[in-house]
């Protein structure tokens, strides 16, 4: 028999009877019940030129022994055990006997500890009762599977431990949206120069510096960057780029990321990027920016008036919507600007995909720390972007 339940229950538990063991109709009934702004400018990204607890006796029928004295003080079905009461014909059969506390229907089968009773199947500790299957602590009960602490109950799946152990549980439609669309995730874990992809199979390579096990990568602004595999975006109709970073300041046109081609000597012919600070002759132009250029086309910039603070963690999302031909920028979970322009990722030769470095040879390298970079193979909704920002860069998704 399991330990005595506590005196007072919260939620679906109640104050249990005292030492008296006769069950009243009310208790029986109770036990039965409980079972059941963007600026459209164009310009050259290279130089910024603008162009756009209960208990009873443990044995069946007896307190300590089964039927120690038939019809006696401790007889079967009496106060402590066995059929009969204190004397034969007293509180015997028909008193605290069968159906009473210790015998069948009492502490035995169907009673305190038996099937359908307090501790038996369907009772306090048995199947379907307090601690059994479907009861307090058993399967489907208070602490069991599907119960208070079990699977689907208070403490495990669907309740206690089933409240979710994930930061972003896919039972939330926004978390499901994020998980379903996520194609690549780089969390900068581990050490060395191999940057693992936690979702896809597209590991990157760290150049000029190394991972130090901190879950973030520091870029000195002097030749430190990450290369990612080719072909990550050119087969996608739309994409969403997401990055958490801390900027240390410095020159204009540093890159958070750029995907495109690299001609080494001349400027790239196609690309998509985001910069913590664009360039220009007025303050409004020295702000968060993004841009795209398709093969054979011109540079199309998305400029904002959102100045990027230094030495604080910032969240930026760039959405490239191929269906609407639109670029959208978000900062710290909130929309900050759009630019309607052709977005055909198939026309970007994504052979030089980098974090922290531009494909323009004259642009400065990123100085700061990147904590998380994700690529989604679809357009994320504004609500999903806000959710992602709320759960943060180290969020776990599941189940």
VENCOR-V489294 format. One record per run of one state. SS is the DSSP state (H for helix, E for strand, - for the rest). FROM is the first residue (numbers start at 1). LEN is the number of residues. If there is no record, write none. Layout:
SS:FROM:LEN, SS:FROM:LEN
This chain:
-:1:24, H:25:11, -:36:3, E:39:3, -:42:1, E:43:1, -:44:6, E:50:1, -:51:8, E:59:1, -:60:2, E:62:1, -:63:13, E:76:1, -:77:5, E:82:1, -:83:9, H:92:5, -:97:39, E:136:1, -:137:5, E:142:1, -:143:14, E:157:1, -:158:4, E:162:1, -:163:5, E:168:2, -:170:3, H:173:9, E:182:5, -:187:4, E:191:2, -:193:1, E:194:2, -:196:8, E:204:4, -:208:3, E:211:2, -:213:4, E:217:4, -:221:4, E:225:4, -:229:10, E:239:9, -:248:9, E:257:4, -:261:10, E:271:5, -:276:7, H:283:3, -:286:3, E:289:5, -:294:6, E:300:4, -:304:9, E:313:9, -:322:4, E:326:6, -:332:2, E:334:7, -:341:4, H:345:3, -:348:4, E:352:4, -:356:11, E:367:10, -:377:5, H:382:10, -:392:5, E:397:2, -:399:1
